[in-house]
Amino acid sequence: MEDTWLTRAKRLLALAETGQHFTKDPFDRERFDEIAEMAQAMLADLGNVPISQITGLFPTHAGGYATPSIDIRGAVIRDGRILLVREHSDGNWAMPGGFADIGSSPAENIEREVLEEAGLQVRARQLYALRHKARHPYPPDTRDFYKLFFLCDEVGSDAPKPGAETSEAAFFAPDAIPELSLTRNIHADILAAFRAFAQDQSATLFD
């Protein structure tokens, strides 16, 4: 679970930015501006990052309401092994995926990500988990995310190959998972994928 003060600081910034958008009163705007600056400073301190990384933290396309970002991951399982890609950014491994792009459905997003990062054509079959990142043991993050996890079926059986953002792509057995990129996925996400695949679960894990 996320640290309580980190959760409060993110919520405070979200409320301040929503107030900045909707208020018509210049004095209220000054107050919301000050609250936003204080929340940004708190997040910078809690996350030990420059305050420049906090500015513009929340998406601005939701009619003025600060909303979580969306991260989508795809589980492709072949012969009892799961597809993982090695990220250029940290050298560790993750299920293919990334930020959801505006203009594409969740299924279209993950199908494109698997193709771009692992060279495999897939079809999204089932949403097996929808998690609020802050409620699970990922590393602390000043941003707020909903994470969508899809089971995907292969179209063909090509060998995986890395893409522009990845250095390797391969299938791994449950007892041979390499070091994970924990900001992207944790072991629980991968184990949940194996369980969903084996049980053909109809319910989606959430929260």
C-alpha positions in Angstrom: 0.0 0.0 0.0 1.1 3.5 -0.8 2.4 5.8 2.0 -0.5 7.8 3.5 1.2 11.1 3.1 2.0 10.4 -0.6 -1.7 9.6 -1.1 -2.8 12.8 0.6 -0.4 15.0 -1.3 -1.5 13.6 -4.6 -5.2 14.1 -3.7 -4.5 17.6 -2.5 -2.8 18.5 -5.8 -5.7 17.0 -7.8 -8.2 19.1 -5.8 -6.1 22.2 -6.3 -5.8 21.7 -10.0 -9.5 21.0 -10.4 -10.2 24.2 -8.4 -7.8 26.2 -10.6 -9.8 25.1 -13.7 -13.3 25.8 -12.4 -13.0 28.8 -10.2 -14.2 32.2 -11.6 -13.1 34.2 -8.6 -9.6 35.7 -8.8 -9.1 35.5 -5.0 -10.0 31.8 -5.0 -7.6 31.3 -7.9 -4.8 32.7 -5.9 -5.6 30.3 -3.0 -5.8 27.3 -5.4 -2.5 28.4 -6.9 -0.9 28.5 -3.5 -2.3 25.1 -2.5 -1.1 23.6 -5.8 2.4 24.9 -5.2 2.5 23.5 -1.7 1.2 20.1 -2.9 3.8 20.0 -5.7 6.6 20.8 -3.1 5.3 18.0 -0.9 5.3 15.5 -3.7 8.8 16.6 -4.8 10.0 16.0 -1.2 8.2 12.7 -0.8 9.3 11.4 -4.1 12.9 12.9 -3.8 12.5 14.3 -7.4 12.9 17.8 -8.8 9.7 19.9 -8.6 9.9 20.3 -12.4 8.8 16.6 -12.6 5.7 17.3 -10.6 4.4 20.1 -12.7 1.6 18.9 -15.0 1.4 15.6 -13.1 -2.3 14.9 -13.9 -3.9 14.7 -17.4 -5.7 17.8 -18.4 -8.1 16.4 -21.0 -10.9 15.4 -18.5 -12.9 18.7 -18.5 -10.9 20.2 -15.8 -11.0 17.2 -13.4 -7.6 15.8 -12.5 -7.8 12.0 -13.3 -5.4 9.0 -13.0 -3.3 8.0 -15.9 -3.9 4.6 -17.6 -1.2 1.9 -17.9 -2.0 -1.2 -20.0 -0.1 -4.5 -19.9 -0.6 -7.7 -21.9 -0.1 -11.3 -20.8 0.8 -13.6 -23.6 1.2 -17.3 -22.5 2.7 -20.0 -24.7 3.4 -23.6 -23.6 3.1 -22.6 -19.9 5.5 -19.6 -20.2 4.7 -15.9 -20.2 6.1 -13.3 -22.6 8.3 -10.6 -21.1 10.3 -7.8 -22.7 13.5 -6.2 -21.4 13.2 -2.5 -21.0 15.9 -0.2 -22.3 15.1 2.3 -19.5 16.1 0.1 -16.5 17.3 -3.2 -18.0 14.6 -5.2 -16.2 11.7 -7.2 -17.5 8.0 -6.5 -17.9 4.9 -7.7 -19.7 4.6 -5.6 -22.9 2.6 -2.4 -22.4 2.7 1.3 -21.6 0.5 4.4 -21.4 -2.8 4.2 -23.1 -3.0 6.4 -26.2 -6.0 8.6 -26.8 -8.0 7.6 -29.8 -7.5 3.8 -29.3 -9.5 1.4 -27.3 -7.8 -0.5 -24.5 -7.7 -3.7 -26.7 -6.2 -1.8 -29.6 -3.6 -0.2 -27.3 -2.4 -3.5 -25.9 -2.4 -5.3 -29.2 -0.2 -2.5 -30.7 2.1 -2.5 -27.6 2.8 -6.2 -27.9 3.5 -5.9 -31.6 5.8 -2.9 -31.1 7.7 -4.3 -28.1 7.8 -8.0 -28.8 7.1 -8.3 -32.6 4.0 -10.6 -32.0 0.5 -10.1 -33.4 -2.1 -10.8 -30.7 -5.8 -10.3 -30.0 -6.9 -9.1 -26.5 -9.1 -11.8 -25.1 -10.0 -10.8 -21.5 -9.3 -8.1 -18.9 -8.1 -10.2 -16.0 -7.2 -7.4 -13.6 -7.7 -3.7 -13.1 -5.6 -2.3 -10.3 -5.1 1.0 -8.6 -1.4 1.2 -8.4 -1.3 3.0 -5.1 -3.1 0.0 -3.4 -0.5 -2.5 -4.3 3.2 -3.0 -3.4 4.7 -1.2 -6.4 7.5 1.3 -5.7 6.1 4.7 -4.5 5.0 6.9 -7.4 4.1 10.6 -7.3 1.8 9.9 -10.3 -1.5 8.1 -9.9 -2.3 5.1 -12.2 -5.0 2.6 -13.0 -3.3 -0.5 -14.4 -5.2 -2.7 -16.9 -4.0 -6.3 -17.5 -5.2 -8.3 -20.5 -4.9 -11.9 -21.4 -3.9 -12.0 -25.1 -4.1 -14.7 -27.7 -1.4 -15.0 -30.4 -2.2 -14.7 -34.0 0.4 -17.2 -35.3 3.4 -18.5 -33.4 6.3 -16.3 -34.5 9.5 -16.0 -32.4 9.4 -12.8 -30.2 11.8 -10.0 -31.1 12.6 -6.7 -29.4 11.4 -3.3 -30.6 12.5 0.3 -30.3 11.9 0.5 -26.5 13.1 -3.1 -25.6 16.4 -4.9 -25.9 15.1 -8.5 -25.6 11.8 -10.4 -25.7 11.3 -14.0 -24.5 9.0 -16.4 -22.8 9.6 -17.5 -19.2 8.3 -20.2 -17.0 6.6 -19.2 -13.6 9.6 -20.5 -11.7 12.2 -18.7 -13.9 10.9 -15.1 -13.9 13.8 -12.7 -14.3 14.3 -9.5 -12.4 11.2 -7.4 -13.0 10.7 -3.7 -13.8 8.7 -3.2 -10.6 7.2 0.2 -11.6 5.6 -1.6 -14.6 4.6 -5.0 -13.0 5.1 -7.0 -9.9 5.2 -10.8 -9.4 1.6 -10.8 -8.3 0.5 -9.4 -11.7 2.3 -12.3 -13.5 1.0 -15.0 -11.1 -2.5 -13.6 -11.6 -2.0 -14.0 -15.4 -1.1 -17.6 -15.1 -4.0 -18.3 -12.8 -6.5 -16.5 -15.1 -5.1 -18.4 -18.1 -5.3 -21.8 -16.3 -8.7 -21.3 -14.8 -10.2 -19.4 -17.7 -11.6 -17.0 -15.1 -14.7 -15.0 -15.9 -14.4 -12.4 -13.1 -11.9 -9.5 -13.3 -9.7 -8.7 -10.3 -10.1 -5.1 -9.4 -8.9 -2.4 -6.9 
